[in-house]
Amino acid sequence: MSSAFEVRGGHRLKGEITPQGAKNEALQIISAILLTPEKVTISNIPDILDVNLLIELLSDIGVEVNRISRDTCEFTAARIDMAYLQSPEFKKKSGRLRGSVMIAGPLLARFGKAYIPKPGGDKIGRRRLDTHIIGFEKLGVRFVYDNDDNFFRLDAADGLKGAYMLLDEPSVTGTANIIMAAVMARGTTTIYNAACEPYIQQLCKMLNSMGARISGVGSNLITIEGVSSLKGCSHSMLPDMIEIGSFIGLAAMTQSEITIRNAGVEHLGIIPEKFRQLGIRLELKGNDIYIPAQESYEIQTFLDGSILTVYDHPWPGFTPDLLSIVLVVATQARGSVMIHQKMFESRLFFVDKLIDMGAQIVLCDPHRAVVIGLGRQHLLRGITMSSPDIRAGVALLIAALSAEGKSTIQNIEQIDRGYQYIDERLRKLGADIKRV
């Protein structure tokens, strides 16, 4: 398989693009099929590495997977091989995939046992499992950590019991995992400081359609009345808001006229507004987003004239996954902006590549960078670089598409983990990009 993108930048793009299904929703929604022996049909599944690995993992543990079309699957988890979860094959495969932690909640709910590897995935800093494990403990789960094979063994021998819990952080995956464990616990579970992202709302909507009794959906206080069993259902995933933000940034950087079709506009929160603060014009037309070709865009200041700061925050704040896109887009704006990445300590470590391309960025510390916009007076120049994580990879790809000359981006498996056929889709807009 090709391991690099070769990009010749400086071309204006034009056309329409449709976002894939949401990666971050997919990992929890697909794990939730383990909660019932009945058939569950899921549509708008993104065809990306992380999601395909999870589907493969479910198939290995006995889930019957019937792929109806490129983006729709039927899952039947009637016969689960719990012994496989202790096999070396499971340990190896689940250790490659950050999302494999999401099967723990459903397995505990239905079978009273689960096994979790230490997290893999991105090189963006520590990703703790404490929120998941402490939440499970409150529901009556005991755990043992095996130092030899880096595995958590979870056991709910006496069954799960509802509990009140205040999460130490509003972790999206932690909230989802605890919700999936609690739906079949005895009694009532209350989760305070719960994540309330659209992905969590979608999961709750799906579980309620399966017969769960979840209230407080969309808030940070979720109440779950346990039920004895869940039935099958059909569920369609939201468009990927991170892809949508990436395409808005791409249009601005390359001075392109792009329409993003079926963008799930009502679920985007403050994302459009943040790009408008960078001076990017965009129009919401029904469920589509139209970005006109812009010669230049100017970063707004705060009302008192001080420099704009864009920082990440749990929903409904700005998602950390788009900060790297905002940072890249700001390099060609007029004006300056402070990017403050609060949630992960290594996510700004790709800025050295942008500096090599000619961007003016001051990295203040692992969490903060000041971008001094060049206002297109000096275009970025193409270089050879490597993608450290999914989101930085796409930010670098956007930089390369706007730069003069040829860029080579290595380690593109990281990009493929989160963006389906990205090179094919960009070529349809007129991008000069190929796999080498």
C-alpha positions in Angstrom: 0.0 0.0 0.0 1.2 3.5 -0.8 2.7 5.3 2.2 3.0 8.9 0.9 1.0 11.6 -0.9 2.7 13.7 -3.5 1.0 17.0 -3.8 1.5 19.9 -6.3 0.0 22.9 -4.7 -1.3 26.3 -5.9 -4.4 25.0 -7.8 -7.8 26.6 -7.1 -10.3 23.9 -6.5 -14.0 23.9 -7.5 -17.0 21.7 -7.1 -19.1 19.8 -4.5 -18.0 17.4 -1.9 -20.0 15.2 0.6 -18.7 14.5 4.0 -18.3 10.9 5.2 -20.1 9.5 8.2 -18.7 10.7 11.6 -15.6 8.6 12.6 -16.1 9.5 16.3 -19.7 8.4 16.3 -19.0 5.3 14.3 -16.7 3.7 16.9 -19.3 3.9 19.7 -22.4 3.2 17.6 -20.8 0.1 16.1 -19.7 -1.2 19.5 -23.3 -0.7 20.8 -24.5 -3.5 18.5 -23.1 -6.0 21.1 -25.9 -5.0 23.5 -28.5 -7.1 21.7 -28.6 -10.5 20.0 -31.0 -9.0 17.4 -30.1 -7.5 14.0 -28.9 -3.9 14.0 -28.6 -2.0 10.7 -26.2 1.0 10.6 -25.9 3.3 7.6 -23.5 6.1 6.6 -20.5 4.2 8.0 -17.2 5.8 7.0 -15.0 3.5 5.0 -11.8 4.2 7.0 -9.1 2.2 8.7 -10.1 2.6 12.3 -13.8 1.7 11.7 -12.9 -1.2 9.4 -10.6 -2.6 12.1 -13.3 -2.4 14.7 -15.8 -4.2 12.3 -13.1 -6.9 11.7 -12.6 -7.2 15.5 -16.4 -7.7 16.1 -16.4 -10.3 13.3 -13.6 -12.1 15.1 -15.5 -12.3 18.3 -18.5 -13.9 16.6 -20.6 -11.0 15.3 -22.3 -11.8 12.0 -21.5 -8.9 9.7 -23.4 -8.5 6.4 -22.2 -5.5 4.3 -25.2 -4.4 2.3 -23.5 -1.5 0.5 -20.3 0.5 0.8 -21.6 2.4 3.8 -24.3 0.2 5.3 -23.9 -3.0 7.4 -26.2 -5.4 9.3 -24.8 -6.7 12.5 -26.1 -9.7 14.5 -24.3 -10.3 17.8 -26.3 -13.5 18.7 -23.2 -15.7 19.3 -20.2 -14.0 21.0 -17.1 -16.0 21.7 -16.0 -14.6 25.0 -13.0 -17.0 25.1 -11.5 -15.2 22.0 -11.2 -12.0 24.1 -8.3 -13.7 26.0 -6.5 -14.9 23.0 -3.2 -13.5 21.7 -4.9 -12.6 18.4 -7.4 -10.3 20.2 -4.7 -8.7 22.3 -2.7 -7.9 19.2 -5.5 -6.6 17.1 -7.3 -4.6 19.8 -4.0 -3.0 20.9 -3.7 -1.4 17.4 -7.0 0.3 17.7 -7.9 3.1 20.2 -11.6 2.5 19.6 -11.5 -1.1 20.8 -11.9 0.2 24.4 -15.6 1.0 23.3 -16.6 -2.7 23.3 -16.0 -2.9 27.1 -19.3 -1.2 28.2 -21.6 -3.3 26.0 -19.7 -6.6 26.9 -20.0 -5.8 30.6 -23.7 -5.0 30.3 -24.5 -8.2 28.5 -21.9 -10.7 29.6 -20.5 -9.3 32.8 -16.9 -9.5 31.5 -14.6 -7.4 29.3 -10.9 -7.0 28.4 -9.3 -3.7 27.4 -5.8 -3.1 26.0 -3.9 0.0 26.9 -4.8 2.7 24.4 -3.1 2.9 21.0 -3.9 5.4 18.2 -2.6 8.9 17.8 0.7 10.4 19.1 -1.1 13.4 20.6 -0.3 13.0 24.3 -1.7 10.8 27.1 -5.1 9.4 26.7 -6.3 8.1 30.1 -8.7 5.3 30.6 -9.4 6.4 34.2 -12.8 7.9 33.4 -14.0 4.6 31.8 -12.6 2.4 34.6 -13.7 4.5 37.5 -17.2 4.7 36.0 -17.4 0.9 35.6 -16.2 0.5 39.2 -19.1 2.7 40.4 -21.5 0.3 38.6 -19.9 -2.7 40.5 -17.1 -3.8 38.1 -13.8 -5.1 39.5 -10.7 -4.8 37.5 -7.2 -6.3 37.4 -4.4 -4.8 35.3 -2.0 -7.4 33.9 1.5 -5.7 33.6 2.8 -8.6 31.5 0.5 -8.1 28.6 -0.8 -4.5 29.2 -4.4 -5.6 29.6 -7.3 -4.7 31.9 -9.5 -7.6 32.9 -12.9 -6.4 34.0 -15.5 -8.5 35.9 -19.0 -7.8 37.0 -19.7 -11.2 38.6 -22.6 -9.9 40.8 -24.2 -7.9 37.9 -24.1 -4.2 37.3 -26.0 -1.9 39.6 -27.0 1.7 38.9 -25.1 4.4 40.7 -24.6 8.2 40.9 -21.3 9.4 39.4 -19.6 12.7 38.8 -17.1 12.3 36.0 -13.6 13.8 36.6 -13.7 15.0 32.9 -16.4 15.1 30.3 -14.7 12.4 28.2 -16.7 11.5 25.1 -15.6 7.9 24.9 -15.8 7.5 28.7 -19.4 8.8 28.8 -20.4 6.6 25.9 -18.8 3.5 27.5 -20.5 4.1 30.8 -23.9 4.8 29.2 -23.6 1.5 27.3 -22.7 -0.4 30.5 -25.5 1.3 32.5 -28.4 0.7 30.1 -28.9 -2.9 31.4 -27.7 -2.3 35.0 -30.2 -2.8 37.9 -31.7 0.5 39.1 -30.9 4.0 38.0 -27.6 5.5 36.9 -27.0 9.2 37.0 -23.9 10.6 35.2 -23.0 14.3 36.0 -20.4 16.2 34.0 -21.2 13.8 31.1 -20.0 14.7 27.6 -22.9 16.0 25.5 -21.4 16.0 22.0 -23.8 15.2 19.0 -22.1 11.7 19.0 -23.3 11.0 22.5 -26.8 12.3 21.6 -26.8 10.0 18.6 -25.8 7.0 20.8 -28.5 7.8 23.3 -31.1 8.1 20.4 -30.0 4.7 19.1 -30.1 3.0 22.5 -33.6 4.5 23.3 -34.8 3.2 19.9 -33.5 -0.3 21.1 -35.6 0.0 24.3 -33.2 1.8 26.7 -34.6 4.5 29.0 -32.2 7.4 28.9 -33.2 11.0 29.7 -31.2 14.3 29.8 -29.9 13.7 26.3 -28.0 16.7 25.1 -27.2 18.0 28.6 -24.3 17.2 31.0 -26.6 15.3 33.4 -27.8 12.0 32.0 -30.1 9.6 33.8 -30.5 6.0 32.8 -33.1 3.6 34.1 -31.8 0.1 33.6 -33.8 -2.4 31.5 -33.4 -6.2 31.2 -32.8 -6.4 27.5 -32.5 -4.4 24.3 -33.9 -5.1 20.8 -32.5 -4.5 17.3 -32.8 -1.2 15.4 -31.7 0.8 12.4 -29.5 3.9 12.8 -27.9 6.4 10.4 -24.8 8.3 11.4 -24.3 12.0 11.2 -21.9 13.6 8.7 -18.3 14.0 10.1 -18.1 17.6 11.5 -14.3 17.3 11.5 -14.2 16.6 7.7 -16.7 19.5 7.2 -14.4 21.9 9.1 -11.4 20.6 7.1 -13.2 21.3 3.8 -14.1 24.9 5.0 -10.4 25.4 5.8 -9.3 23.9 2.5 -11.6 26.2 0.5 -10.2 29.3 2.2 -6.5 28.3 1.9 -6.7 27.4 -1.8 -9.1 30.4 -2.7 -11.6 27.8 -3.9 -15.3 27.8 -4.4 -16.6 24.7 -2.8 -20.1 23.4 -1.8 -20.3 20.9 1.1 -23.4 18.8 0.5 -25.5 17.2 3.3 -23.4 18.8 6.0 -25.8 18.2 9.0 -25.8 21.9 9.6 -28.0 21.8 12.7 -25.3 19.6 14.5 -22.3 21.7 13.8 -22.6 24.0 16.9 -20.1 26.9 16.8 -17.9 25.4 14.1 -19.1 27.8 11.3 -18.8 30.8 13.6 -15.2 30.0 14.5 -14.2 29.9 10.8 -16.1 33.2 10.3 -13.9 34.7 13.1 -10.9 33.9 10.8 -12.6 36.0 8.1 -13.9 33.1 6.0 -17.2 33.7 4.2 -19.6 30.8 4.2 -23.3 30.5 3.6 -25.6 27.9 5.1 -28.1 26.9 2.4 -30.5 24.3 3.8 -28.3 21.4 4.8 -25.4 22.5 2.5 -22.5 24.9 3.2 -21.3 27.1 0.3 -17.9 28.7 0.5 -17.2 31.3 -2.2 -13.7 31.8 -3.6 -12.0 34.5 -1.5 -8.9 36.4 -2.5 -8.1 37.1 1.2 -9.6 36.8 4.6 -8.9 38.8 7.8 -8.8 37.5 11.3 -11.2 39.3 13.6 -10.0 40.8 16.9 -12.0 40.8 20.1 -14.2 43.9 20.7 -11.6 45.6 22.8 -9.0 45.2 20.0 -7.1 42.4 21.7 -5.8 39.4 19.7 -8.2 36.6 18.9 -7.7 33.4 20.9 -9.2 30.1 19.6 -9.2 27.3 22.1 -10.8 23.9 22.5 -13.4 23.1 25.0 -15.9 20.2 25.6 -19.1 20.5 23.6 -20.8 22.9 22.9 -17.4 24.5 22.9 -15.0 24.2 19.9 -13.7 20.6 19.2 -10.0 20.0 19.7 -9.9 18.0 16.4 -10.3 21.2 14.4 -7.6 23.3 16.1 -4.8 22.1 13.8 -7.0 23.1 10.8 -7.7 26.5 12.2 -3.9 26.9 12.8 -3.0 26.1 9.2 -5.8 28.3 7.8 -4.6 31.3 9.9 -1.1 31.2 8.3 -2.5 32.8 5.2 -5.0 35.1 6.8 -4.4 38.8 7.5 -3.9 39.3 11.2 -2.8 37.2 14.2 -4.4 34.5 16.4 -3.4 32.6 19.5 -4.2 28.9 19.3 -4.6 27.3 22.7 -4.8 23.5 22.7 -5.9 22.7 26.2 -6.8 19.0 26.0 -3.8 17.3 24.5 -0.2 18.2 25.1 1.5 17.1 21.9 -1.0 18.1 19.3 0.8 21.3 18.2 4.1 19.5 17.5 3.5 19.6 13.8 4.0 23.3 13.5 7.7 22.9 12.8 6.7 21.5 9.4 4.6 24.6 8.7 7.5 26.8 9.8 9.7 24.9 7.3 7.1 25.8 4.7 7.5 29.5 5.5 4.7 30.0 8.0 5.2 32.5 10.8 4.3 30.7 14.0 5.7 31.1 17.5 5.3 27.9 19.6 4.9 29.3 23.1 4.7 25.9 24.9 3.2 22.5 24.2 -0.3 23.9 24.4 -0.1 27.4 22.8 1.0 28.8 19.4 0.7 32.3 18.0 0.1 32.4 14.2 1.1 35.6 12.4 -0.9 35.6 9.2 1.1 36.3 6.0 -2.0 37.6 4.1 -0.8 35.6 1.1 2.2 38.0 0.6 4.5 35.0 0.9 3.0 31.6 -0.2 4.0 28.5 1.7 6.5 26.3 -0.2 6.3 22.6 -0.7 8.5 20.3 1.4 8.8 16.7 2.5 7.1 16.0 5.8 5.5 13.2 7.9 2.0 13.1 9.4 2.2 12.7 13.2 -1.6 12.1 13.8 -4.9 12.1 11.9 -5.8 15.8 12.3 -2.3 17.2 11.9 -2.0 15.0 8.7 -5.0 16.7 7.1 -3.8 20.1 8.2 -0.5 19.5 6.5 -2.3 18.2 3.4 -4.3 21.5 3.3 -1.0 23.4 3.7 0.5 21.4 0.8 -2.5 22.0 -1.5 -2.1 25.8 -1.0 1.8 25.8 -1.2 4.0 26.6 -4.2 5.7 23.5 -5.7 5.7 19.9 -4.7 5.1 18.5 -1.2 5.5 14.9 -0.1 3.6 13.8 3.0 4.7 10.5 4.5 3.1 8.2 7.0 -0.3 8.8 5.4 -1.8 5.7 7.1 -2.5 8.2 9.9 -4.7 10.2 7.4 -6.4 7.1 6.1 -7.4 6.2 9.6 -9.8 9.1 9.7 -10.6 10.3 6.1 -12.0 7.9 3.4 -10.5 8.1 -0.1 -9.4 11.6 0.6 -7.1 11.8 -2.4 -9.8 10.6 -4.9 -12.3 13.0 -3.5 -9.9 16.0 -3.7 -8.9 15.1 -7.2 -12.6 15.5 -8.2 -12.3 19.1 -7.0 -9.2 19.6 -9.2 -6.4 18.9 -6.6 -3.1 17.5 -7.9 -2.5 14.7 -5.5 -1.4 11.1 -5.9 -0.3 8.2 -3.8 3.3 7.1 -4.2 
